[in-house]
């Protein structure tokens, strides 16, 4: 009996998350959210508090922030004003405080060099994601970029990943998802994609080791080399 092939065998494309995977964007969130809170007469909160709220889209983020001070009725009462203020402040500072994680550009370059097609799939709205990727000079690596508002559903629903697979014209088994949270892993599993996770980033306060994935990689460069290792051309007989 032969051993089952590794999940990364046959991979021809990669879907890569943005916040917490390529960029540490919590400093941007911290500035924008506290400016929004100031407009609403609320006290500042810490970056650590915000870190555990990031990853499920802007609407969830703002509701979570408001929940620190309001009950459900208060959240609904203040939500529109809070969202408007947050979006205005975020767009004004988008990317100015965020930083690249180690070896992101090198990892993307190595994935491209290996012939993989790349998609960025994030729950961040496209109006935030596109200028951020451009500012950090990452946009050119990707064949397609999908945001949290590109489709009716966002991660952890598999829809955005399945749409990326359709764009590539590849079955999900040949498209690896790389992310930092259970959102990415759950979406990948539901879509039928192999998945790698990074140990840094934002996983809603939970350890990434508790997340079901096909491996934890230190960096995107490590991911590129691991994918390459499982897709080397066969040695001539």
C-alpha positions, 0 to 999 in steps of 0.5 A, a space after each residue: 500500500 502506498 502512502 497518501 500524497 501530501 496535501 501540498 502535492 500538485 499545488 499550482 496556486 495560492 490564496 493568501 490572507 492580508 491582515 495578520 498574514 502579510 501585514 501587521 495592521 493593528 497599529 492602523 486599526 488602533 489609530 482609526 478606532 481611537 479617533 472614532 471613539 474620540 468622536 463618540 465621546 468614548 475613551 481610548 482602548 489598547 492595541 491588544 484589545 483591538 487585536 483580538 477583534 480583527 479578522 471577521 470584517 469591518 462590521 464585526 470589528 465596529 460592533 465588537 468595539 462598541 460592545 465594550 461600552 454599550 448593550 445590544 440596543 446601544 450598539 445598533 443606535 451608534 453603529 452607523 455613526 461609528 462605522 462612518 467615522 471609522 471608515 473616514 479615519 481609516 482611509 486617512 491613515 491606511 498603511 501609514 502605521 502598518 508594517 510588513 511581516 518578515 520575508 513577505 515580499 521574498 516569499 511572494 517572489 519565490 511563489 511566483 518564481 515557482 510558477 504559482 498563481 496568487 490571489 489575495 483574499 481578505 475580509 478587509 473591504 476592497 476600498 481599504 485592501 487595494 490602496 494598502 497593498 499598493 502602498 506596500 508594493 505588494 499588489 503586483 504579485 497578485 493575479 486577483 484581489 478579493 475583499 470582504 465586500 467582493 461577495 455576499 459571504 466572507 471567510 470563514 465561509 468558503 465562498 471567496 476561496 471557491 471564487 478564487 479557485 474558479 478564477 484560476 480554473 483549478 480544483 480546490 485541492 490544487 490551491 493552497 490557502 495561507 493565513 493566520 487564523 481559524 477564519 482562513 483554516 475553516 474557509 479552506 477546509 470547507 472549500 477543499 483547499 489545503 491550508 498553511 498557517 503562520 504563528 503570528 498575526 491575529 487568531 481571535 485570542 486563540 493559539 494557532 496550534 489549536 487550528 486545523 491546518 496542514 502545517 504551521 510555517 514561520 514565514 511566507 518564504 518558509 511556506 514557498 519552500 515547503 510547497 516547492 519541496 512537495 512539488 519538485 520534478 521527478 528525478 530522471 530514472 
